[in-house]
Amino acid sequence: MMKERFSKLLLGEDMSGYGNGVCNALAISNAITNLCATLFGQIWRLEPLQLEKKVMWRREMEWLLCVSDHIVEFIPSCQTFPDGTKLEVMTSRPRSDLYINLPALRKLDNMLLEILDSFESCEFWYVDQGIVASEAGGSSSFRKPLPSQEDKWWLPVPRLSPGGLSEESRKMLQHKRDSTNQILKAVMAINSATLAEMDIPDSYLEALPKNGKTSLGDLIHRYINNSEQFSPECLLDCLDLSSDNHALEIANRVEASIYIWRRKLIPKQTTNRSNNSKSSWEMVKDFVSDSDKRVQLAADRAETLLLCLKQRFPGLPQTTLDTSKIQHNKDVGKSILESYSRVLESLAFNIVARIDDLLYVDDLSKHSDQLVSISKVGIINAQKSIGIALPISTTTPYKTAFSSPYNIERSPYIESSKHSLHGFGLNRNLVRSSDDSFSSTVKEISGSPSVESSCGLEEAIGP
């Protein structure tokens, strides 16, 4: 099996051997993605992972991650000889981003598996929606499917005893949710920082429209450029954000306009279409002429608008730019960090969503007389799980609706109101690797002595 895996990686997934496969970085990314999809799927039950699946996950991830042991950087060090003389020599050590983030991801991985293993001998169980109530153990709690699963008869639904969960069980379940949510924040931060460091593909920049108005449309462009008192929240309230697809489309257009305006300000010879594009922008920001101040202001406002949009929709799928970065990335180390953090994010989010389902059912079982009023208020909306397939498209990143490598959608407790969306998790794509608090967080995670019960994680990374 190991020979087959590495053969596919070396061939770039091109079994013909003609050299038409993908680059090594994308091949490893796809391998990690496919392994997670095979073993975990979309997690519709809170139950321990089968032993053979757990062993396979750890064994094959160890194979795929072993390449990172040979990604090193040289640093100067002082070597002392027996006669007392000292000589400065260059020694190798793991690359700094891998040295900091990879141990943290390994530990977060183990913590998620431990949380799944803890769902044994619980006060709830799952039945298929097609099973009649008499065959479902005679449970009187919540005989109807979850509102999000009414049209998905094949998905299992949770069942509880007539009295619902005990107080102790509910507290323990809430603690596991909080711990998993902290893990989710940590892997999102690592994923966002890794994406921010990836090169911006030339194909993305070449496919951008010629001006910001074409990208944004009349309404957004006029408000950004002509409004004296710019309020991104008011602008978002005027837009159609009824679905994640609409929000993602607006995010893609706003992000494209930011790069359109910045390219007008940065001379062509200094435009670095890579991770240095941000620093290049900062270097020339203070030297633009008065005639360019308007363009600079528009770019700043567009960036603020994008930030507010992602704060309002914390579960927004990756933008076209991030998807394009993943597909064109040549750095194997960054590819490992991005794909590993992405699949752990998928796993953590699905666990949180399933716990939310269970807490929702428990609330209904304890307040069955209020079931009708609750359904009218609409506590829970369309609930889906993260998909983690990484699509490969031959189309340009801007001109078509590009699906994300994984689609995060909010769990019902997150989706209950507009205000609850703010502040949940971390902003996916605007977290920078230079954030000192993020670096200290990862170091604390990787240096913690135990991964049992995830208790120390909340102190490490905060609420």
C-alpha positions as CSV (number, residue, x, y, z in Angstrom):
1,M,0.0,0.0,0.0
2,M,2.8,2.4,0.9
3,K,4.5,1.8,-2.5
4,E,1.2,2.5,-4.3
5,R,0.7,5.8,-2.3
6,F,4.2,7.1,-3.0
7,S,4.1,6.0,-6.7
8,K,1.0,8.1,-7.2
9,L,2.6,11.1,-5.4
10,L,5.7,10.8,-7.6
11,L,3.6,10.5,-10.8
12,G,1.5,13.5,-9.8
13,E,-1.6,11.4,-10.0
14,D,-0.9,10.8,-13.7
15,M,-0.9,7.0,-14.1
16,S,0.1,7.2,-17.7
17,G,3.5,8.4,-16.7
18,Y,3.7,11.0,-19.5
19,G,4.4,13.8,-17.0
20,N,0.9,15.4,-17.3
21,G,0.2,15.1,-13.5
22,V,-0.1,17.8,-11.0
23,C,2.9,19.2,-9.0
24,N,4.1,17.4,-5.9
25,A,2.6,20.0,-3.6
26,L,-0.9,19.6,-5.0
27,A,-0.5,15.8,-5.1
28,I,0.2,15.7,-1.3
29,S,-2.6,18.1,-0.7
30,N,-5.1,15.9,-2.6
31,A,-3.8,12.8,-0.8
32,I,-4.4,14.3,2.6
33,T,-7.8,15.5,1.5
34,N,-8.9,12.2,0.0
35,L,-7.6,10.3,3.1
36,C,-9.8,12.4,5.4
37,A,-12.8,12.1,3.1
38,T,-12.4,8.3,3.0
39,L,-12.1,7.7,6.7
40,F,-14.2,10.5,8.3
41,G,-16.7,11.5,5.6
42,Q,-19.1,14.1,7.0
43,I,-19.6,12.7,10.5
44,W,-23.3,12.3,11.1
45,R,-23.0,10.4,14.4
46,L,-21.2,11.3,17.6
47,E,-19.4,8.0,18.2
48,P,-15.8,6.7,18.5
49,L,-13.9,6.2,15.3
50,Q,-13.5,2.5,14.4
51,L,-10.1,1.2,15.5
52,E,-9.0,0.1,12.0
53,K,-9.9,3.6,10.7
54,K,-8.0,5.3,13.5
55,V,-4.9,3.1,12.9
56,M,-5.1,3.8,9.1
57,W,-5.4,7.5,9.6
58,R,-2.4,7.8,11.9
59,R,-0.3,5.4,9.8
60,E,-1.0,7.1,6.4
61,M,-0.7,10.6,7.8
62,E,2.7,9.7,9.2
63,W,3.7,8.6,5.7
64,L,2.4,11.7,4.1
65,L,3.9,14.0,6.7
66,C,7.4,12.4,6.8
67,V,8.5,14.5,3.8
68,S,8.3,17.5,6.1
69,D,11.2,16.0,8.1
70,H,13.5,16.8,5.2
71,I,12.3,20.4,4.6
72,V,15.0,22.4,6.4
73,E,16.6,25.8,6.6
74,F,20.2,26.7,7.5
75,I,21.0,28.8,10.5
76,P,24.4,30.0,11.9
77,S,25.6,28.3,15.1
78,C,28.8,28.2,17.1
79,Q,30.7,25.0,17.4
80,T,33.4,24.5,20.0
81,F,36.3,22.2,19.3
82,P,38.2,20.1,21.9
83,D,41.1,22.6,22.0
84,G,38.7,25.4,23.0
85,T,38.5,27.2,19.6
86,K,35.1,28.3,18.4
87,L,33.9,28.3,14.8
88,E,30.7,29.5,13.3
89,V,29.1,26.9,11.1
90,M,25.8,26.5,9.4
91,T,23.4,23.9,10.8
92,S,20.1,22.7,9.5
93,R,16.8,22.6,11.4
94,P,13.2,22.2,10.3
95,R,11.8,25.2,8.5
96,S,10.3,27.6,11.0
97,D,6.7,27.4,9.8
98,L,6.7,23.6,9.9
99,Y,8.7,23.6,13.2
100,I,5.9,25.7,14.9
101,N,2.7,24.6,13.2
102,L,3.1,20.9,12.4
103,P,3.5,19.7,16.0
104,A,0.5,21.9,17.0
105,L,-1.6,20.3,14.2
106,R,-0.5,16.8,15.3
107,K,-1.7,17.5,18.8
108,L,-5.0,19.1,17.7
109,D,-5.5,16.0,15.6
110,N,-5.1,13.7,18.6
111,M,-7.4,15.9,20.7
112,L,-10.2,15.6,18.1
113,L,-9.8,11.8,18.0
114,E,-10.0,11.8,21.8
115,I,-13.1,13.8,21.8
116,L,-14.7,11.4,19.4
117,D,-13.6,8.4,21.6
118,S,-15.3,10.0,24.6
119,F,-18.7,9.6,23.0
120,E,-19.2,6.1,24.3
121,S,-22.0,4.8,26.6
122,C,-23.8,8.1,26.3
123,E,-27.5,9.0,27.0
124,F,-28.3,9.4,23.3
125,W,-28.4,7.2,20.3
126,Y,-29.1,7.5,16.5
127,V,-31.7,5.9,14.3
128,D,-32.5,6.1,10.6
129,Q,-35.3,8.4,9.8
130,G,-37.1,5.6,8.0
131,I,-37.4,3.6,11.2
132,V,-40.8,3.9,12.9
133,A,-41.0,5.1,16.4
134,S,-41.8,1.7,17.8
135,E,-38.6,0.3,16.4
136,A,-36.5,3.3,17.6
137,G,-36.6,2.1,21.2
138,G,-39.9,3.7,22.1
139,S,-38.4,7.1,22.6
140,S,-41.0,9.8,22.9
141,S,-38.5,12.6,22.3
142,F,-38.4,14.3,19.0
143,R,-40.0,11.8,16.7
144,K,-39.7,14.2,13.7
145,P,-36.5,14.6,11.8
146,L,-34.4,17.7,12.2
147,P,-35.7,20.6,10.1
148,S,-32.4,20.5,8.2
149,Q,-32.8,16.9,7.3
150,E,-36.5,16.7,6.3
151,D,-35.5,16.1,2.6
152,K,-32.6,13.8,3.5
153,W,-34.3,10.7,4.7
154,W,-31.1,8.6,4.6
155,L,-29.4,10.6,7.4
156,P,-29.5,9.4,11.0
157,V,-31.2,11.5,13.7
158,P,-30.5,11.6,17.4
159,R,-32.8,10.1,20.0
160,L,-33.1,10.8,23.7
161,S,-34.9,9.4,26.7
162,P,-38.3,11.1,27.5
163,G,-36.6,13.3,30.1
164,G,-33.8,14.4,27.8
165,L,-30.2,14.6,28.8
166,S,-29.3,14.7,32.5
167,E,-27.7,18.0,33.8
168,E,-24.3,16.3,34.1
169,S,-24.4,14.9,30.6
170,R,-25.5,18.2,29.1
171,K,-22.7,20.1,30.9
172,M,-20.1,17.5,29.7
173,L,-21.5,17.9,26.2
174,Q,-21.3,21.6,26.3
175,H,-17.7,21.3,27.6
176,K,-16.8,19.1,24.6
177,R,-18.4,21.6,22.3
178,D,-16.4,24.5,23.8
179,S,-13.2,22.5,23.6
180,T,-13.8,21.5,20.0
181,N,-14.7,25.1,19.1
182,Q,-11.3,26.2,20.5
183,I,-9.6,23.6,18.3
184,L,-11.5,24.9,15.4
185,K,-10.3,28.4,16.0
186,A,-6.7,27.2,16.2
187,V,-6.7,25.2,13.0
188,M,-8.5,28.1,11.2
189,A,-5.8,30.4,12.3
190,I,-3.0,28.1,11.0
191,N,-4.9,27.7,7.7
192,S,-5.5,31.4,7.3
193,A,-1.8,32.3,8.0
194,T,-0.6,29.6,5.6
195,L,-2.9,30.8,2.8
196,A,-1.8,34.4,3.4
197,E,1.8,33.4,2.8
198,M,1.1,31.6,-0.5
199,D,2.0,33.2,-3.8
200,I,-0.8,34.9,-5.8
201,P,-1.1,33.1,-9.1
202,D,-0.6,35.1,-12.3
203,S,-3.7,33.5,-13.7
204,Y,-5.8,35.2,-11.0
205,L,-4.3,38.6,-11.6
206,E,-4.6,38.3,-15.4
207,A,-8.3,37.4,-15.1
208,L,-9.2,40.4,-13.1
209,P,-11.5,43.0,-14.7
210,K,-9.9,46.2,-15.9
211,N,-11.6,48.4,-13.3
212,G,-13.2,48.2,-9.9
213,K,-16.7,49.2,-11.1
214,T,-16.9,46.2,-13.4
215,S,-16.0,43.9,-10.6
216,L,-18.2,45.4,-7.9
217,G,-21.2,46.6,-9.8
218,D,-22.9,50.0,-9.6
219,L,-24.3,50.0,-6.1
220,I,-21.2,48.9,-4.2
221,H,-18.8,50.9,-6.3
222,R,-20.8,54.1,-5.9
223,Y,-21.1,53.7,-2.2
224,I,-17.4,52.9,-1.7
225,N,-16.2,55.8,-3.8
226,N,-18.8,58.5,-3.2
227,S,-19.9,58.1,0.4
228,E,-18.4,60.6,2.8
229,Q,-19.3,58.5,5.9
230,F,-18.5,54.9,4.8
231,S,-20.2,52.2,6.9
232,P,-19.6,48.7,5.8
233,E,-22.3,47.3,8.0
234,C,-24.9,49.6,6.4
235,L,-23.7,48.5,3.0
236,L,-24.0,44.8,3.8
237,D,-27.5,45.4,5.1
238,C,-28.5,46.7,1.7
239,L,-27.1,43.7,-0.2
240,D,-28.6,40.4,-0.9
241,L,-26.9,38.1,1.5
242,S,-29.8,35.6,1.8
243,S,-27.4,32.6,1.1
244,D,-23.8,31.7,1.4
245,N,-23.5,31.6,-2.4
246,H,-24.5,35.3,-2.7
247,A,-22.2,36.2,0.2
248,L,-19.3,34.3,-1.4
249,E,-19.9,36.0,-4.8
250,I,-19.8,39.4,-3.2
251,A,-16.6,38.5,-1.3
252,N,-15.0,37.4,-4.5
253,R,-15.9,40.6,-6.3
254,V,-14.7,42.8,-3.4
255,E,-11.4,40.9,-3.1
256,A,-10.9,41.3,-6.8
257,S,-11.5,45.0,-6.7
258,I,-8.9,45.4,-3.9
259,Y,-6.2,44.0,-6.1
260,I,-7.4,46.0,-9.1
261,W,-7.0,49.2,-7.2
262,R,-3.7,48.3,-5.7
263,R,-2.2,47.4,-9.0
264,K,-3.0,50.9,-10.2
265,L,-1.0,52.4,-7.3
266,I,2.0,50.0,-7.4
267,P,4.3,50.4,-10.4
268,K,4.4,47.3,-12.6
269,Q,8.1,46.7,-11.9
270,T,7.6,46.6,-8.1
271,T,4.5,44.5,-8.2
272,N,5.4,41.1,-6.7
273,R,2.7,38.6,-7.5
274,S,3.4,36.7,-4.4
275,N,3.1,36.8,-0.7
276,N,5.2,40.1,-0.8
277,S,2.4,41.9,-2.6
278,K,1.0,43.0,0.8
279,S,4.4,44.4,1.9
280,S,4.9,46.1,-1.4
281,W,1.6,47.8,-1.0
282,E,2.6,49.0,2.5
283,M,5.9,50.4,1.2
284,V,4.4,52.6,-1.4
285,K,1.2,53.5,0.5
286,D,2.7,56.7,2.0
287,F,4.2,57.9,-1.3
288,V,1.2,57.9,-3.5
289,S,0.3,61.2,-5.1
290,D,-2.8,63.2,-4.3
291,S,-4.5,62.0,-7.4
292,D,-4.2,58.5,-6.2
293,K,-5.6,59.1,-2.7
294,R,-9.1,58.4,-4.0
295,V,-8.0,55.0,-5.3
296,Q,-6.1,54.3,-2.1
297,L,-9.2,55.2,0.0
298,A,-11.4,52.9,-2.2
299,A,-9.0,50.0,-1.7
300,D,-8.9,50.5,2.1
301,R,-12.7,50.7,2.2
302,A,-13.1,47.5,0.1
303,E,-10.7,45.7,2.5
304,T,-12.8,46.8,5.4
305,L,-15.9,45.7,3.7
306,L,-14.4,42.2,3.0
307,L,-13.4,41.9,6.7
308,C,-16.9,42.8,7.9
309,L,-18.4,40.4,5.4
310,K,-16.3,37.5,6.7
311,Q,-17.0,38.5,10.3
312,R,-20.7,38.4,9.6
313,F,-20.4,35.0,7.8
314,P,-17.6,33.2,9.7
315,G,-18.4,30.0,7.9
316,L,-18.0,31.4,4.4
317,P,-16.3,29.1,2.0
318,Q,-12.9,30.0,0.7
319,T,-12.7,32.8,-1.9
320,T,-11.6,32.3,-5.5
321,L,-8.2,33.8,-4.6
322,D,-7.6,31.2,-1.8
323,T,-8.7,28.3,-4.0
324,S,-6.5,29.5,-6.8
325,K,-3.6,29.8,-4.4
326,I,-4.0,26.1,-3.3
327,Q,-4.1,24.9,-6.9
328,H,-1.1,26.8,-8.1
329,N,1.0,26.5,-4.9
330,K,4.5,24.9,-5.5
331,D,5.7,24.9,-1.9
332,V,5.3,21.4,-0.4
333,G,5.7,22.6,3.2
334,K,2.9,25.1,2.9
335,S,0.7,22.6,1.0
336,I,1.1,20.1,3.9
337,L,0.2,22.8,6.5
338,E,-2.8,24.1,4.5
339,S,-4.3,20.7,3.7
340,Y,-3.7,19.2,7.2
341,S,-5.3,22.2,8.9
342,R,-8.2,22.2,6.4
343,V,-9.2,18.6,7.0
344,L,-8.9,19.1,10.8
345,E,-11.1,22.2,10.4
346,S,-13.6,20.1,8.6
347,L,-13.6,17.4,11.3
348,A,-13.8,20.0,14.2
349,F,-16.7,21.9,12.6
350,N,-18.7,18.7,11.9
351,I,-18.3,17.6,15.6
352,V,-19.5,21.0,16.7
353,A,-22.5,20.8,14.3
354,R,-23.5,17.4,15.6
355,I,-23.3,18.5,19.2
356,D,-25.5,21.5,18.3
357,D,-28.0,19.0,16.8
358,L,-28.1,17.0,20.0
359,L,-28.5,20.1,22.2
360,Y,-31.3,21.3,20.0
361,V,-33.1,17.9,20.3
362,D,-32.6,18.0,24.1
363,D,-34.1,21.5,24.3
364,L,-37.1,20.3,22.3
365,S,-37.6,17.2,24.4
366,K,-37.6,19.3,27.6
367,H,-39.9,22.0,26.1
368,S,-42.1,20.0,23.9
369,D,-45.1,22.2,24.6
370,Q,-43.2,25.1,22.9
371,L,-42.3,23.1,19.8
372,V,-44.7,24.9,17.5
373,S,-43.5,28.4,18.7
374,I,-39.9,27.4,18.4
375,S,-40.3,26.2,14.9
376,K,-42.0,29.5,13.9
377,V,-39.1,31.5,15.3
378,G,-36.7,29.4,13.3
379,I,-34.0,28.5,15.7
380,I,-32.4,26.2,13.3
381,N,-31.9,26.8,9.6
382,A,-30.6,24.7,6.8
383,Q,-27.8,22.6,8.4
384,K,-25.1,21.1,6.3
385,S,-21.7,19.7,6.9
386,I,-18.3,20.6,5.5
387,G,-17.3,19.1,2.2
388,I,-13.6,18.6,1.8
389,A,-13.2,17.7,-1.8
390,L,-10.6,19.8,-3.6
391,P,-11.9,20.5,-7.1
392,I,-9.6,21.1,-10.1
393,S,-10.9,23.5,-12.7
394,T,-9.5,24.6,-16.0
395,T,-11.5,27.8,-16.0
396,T,-10.2,31.2,-14.9
397,P,-10.6,31.9,-11.2
398,Y,-12.7,35.0,-11.6
399,K,-15.0,34.5,-14.6
400,T,-16.8,31.5,-13.2
401,A,-18.3,30.5,-9.9
402,F,-15.5,28.6,-8.4
403,S,-16.3,26.0,-5.7
404,S,-14.2,25.9,-2.6
405,P,-11.9,23.0,-1.5
406,Y,-14.2,22.8,1.5
407,N,-17.5,24.5,2.2
408,I,-18.1,25.5,5.7
409,E,-21.6,26.2,6.7
410,R,-22.8,27.4,10.1
411,S,-24.2,25.1,12.7
412,P,-27.7,25.9,13.9
413,Y,-26.6,27.5,17.2
414,I,-24.3,29.8,15.3
415,E,-27.0,30.6,12.7
416,S,-29.7,31.5,15.1
417,S,-29.2,35.3,14.8
418,K,-27.2,37.9,13.0
419,H,-25.5,39.0,16.2
420,S,-24.3,35.5,17.1
421,L,-22.4,35.4,13.9
422,H,-20.0,38.1,14.9
423,G,-16.9,37.0,16.6
424,F,-17.3,33.3,16.2
425,G,-14.1,31.6,15.3
426,L,-11.3,33.6,13.5
427,N,-11.4,35.5,10.3
428,R,-10.3,32.9,7.8
429,N,-8.2,34.8,5.3
430,L,-7.2,38.0,7.1
431,V,-5.1,36.3,9.9
432,R,-1.5,37.1,9.3
433,S,1.4,34.9,10.3
434,S,3.1,37.9,11.9
435,D,0.5,37.8,14.7
436,D,2.4,37.4,17.9
437,S,-0.6,36.0,19.8
438,F,-1.1,33.3,17.2
439,S,2.6,32.2,17.4
440,S,2.4,32.0,21.2
441,T,-0.8,30.1,20.9
442,V,0.7,27.4,18.7
443,K,3.8,27.1,20.9
444,E,1.6,26.6,23.9
445,I,-0.4,23.9,22.1
446,S,2.6,22.0,20.9
447,G,4.3,22.3,24.3
448,S,1.4,21.1,26.4
449,P,2.2,17.9,28.3
450,S,-1.1,16.1,27.8
451,V,-3.9,16.0,25.2
452,E,-6.4,14.3,27.4
453,S,-9.9,15.7,27.5
454,S,-8.8,18.9,25.8
455,C,-9.0,20.7,29.1
456,G,-5.9,22.8,28.7
457,L,-6.7,24.1,25.3
458,E,-9.1,26.8,26.4
459,E,-6.4,28.4,28.6
460,A,-3.9,28.2,25.8
461,I,-5.9,30.0,23.1
462,G,-8.7,31.8,25.0
463,P,-12.4,32.1,24.2
